[in-house]
Amino acid sequence: MPSTPRIFRQLNLIFWICILASLLFILMFYVSVKDQVGSDLVSFLTAAAIVKEGKGGQLYDLSIQFSYQQRIIKDYVITDFLLPFRNLPFFATFFLPLSYLAPLQSYKVYTVFLTGVIFWISRLSEKIFKSSAQKIFLPILSFFYVPNLVSIFMGQSSILILLIFLVIYHFVKQKKYFLSGVISGLILIKFQYILVIPFLLFLVDNKKRFLQGFLASVFLIIFLSTAVSGPGFLADYFPFLIKTETTSFGSRPGQMFSLLPLLGMLPLISKLPFLHLLMINAVLYLGTLLIFMKRVKEVKFADAFAAATFFTIIFSIHTPLHDLSIIFVPILILLNSVVGQRKEVLSRVFIVVGLFFLPIIYLSLFLGTHAPEIALTYPAIGFYLLRHKRTFLANKILP
């Protein structure tokens, strides 16, 4: 009779074969050009086309982006809407190979690639979190967590950020501080997630090695971005981010799982200029960081990392549904923490179930609205985790 671990491996393999077969069937017979045009991959292909023609220096020119995006979609849809490329220039180079394919074919290839990343995340999670019970559910949880699914079919990069957060967690836990710093630099794929770096600095023991790795990665990214768009790209980039954080470019406040849109809805301060709201957001972020700094040594590393992830989400400016993919790391952490525990098992199971189903509830009841209010759940859980002392948890359980 096969051993239990072997049965898990066989079941996991069967699951992923079924997923791949189903995905290929959907891509071959049900996916249309409309799906590709409606995905965020269009913005990445737009940037790749600009870079390919040697116009990287104009990457953050809205008229240039609009012109090139129209070339990609003009045969399929007529619109004056622009889905802007809001990443750093180096990220555009990853999509150069796809820019040589027809739009629909590039979408299919990218969708399969992202599914492969989810498979890798599932396999890596099995190695990080040793619980046999958890391994039964990992493939199902990783693929059917709604933000992951949305990210795949929207052609988003959030799945890559999820992988980066998981690898950072693994390397910090293994005390590989330089490597964790290097990987942390890749967070610049989505610039807003740089907010997690101060939290990580308080988490790691060897801050010098972490910073060395992080700065090495950042300098490399800046060098590559400079090679693509010239030395002045940062002067264009930050004003571009602020300019495109409006409903005209798809940033709808009711669909953002972050604090800033909520501040813009509050009666007393809703009429303040955007920069003033940004300053309030920054002050609250710094206050949370101060609390984290004081509590981080009193709680278990895994709980602190989960809390840091929750705080990063709420204080990020642009956090649509698919960006909740990174919450999958705290889900795994909390699920792992209940194995072998006697205390607070029910509360943690309740939190895990809530985190997994919260995006489904949002899609079912509040699609397009109330995302900022729902997002307050995340910092609430973060502060809940910070209130527990290390002694409340069994020291033998993996972090």
Order of alpha helices (4+ residues) and beta strands (2+ residues): alpha-alpha-alpha-alpha-alpha-alpha-alpha-alpha-alpha-alpha-alpha-alpha-alpha-alpha-alpha-alpha-alpha-alpha-alpha-alpha
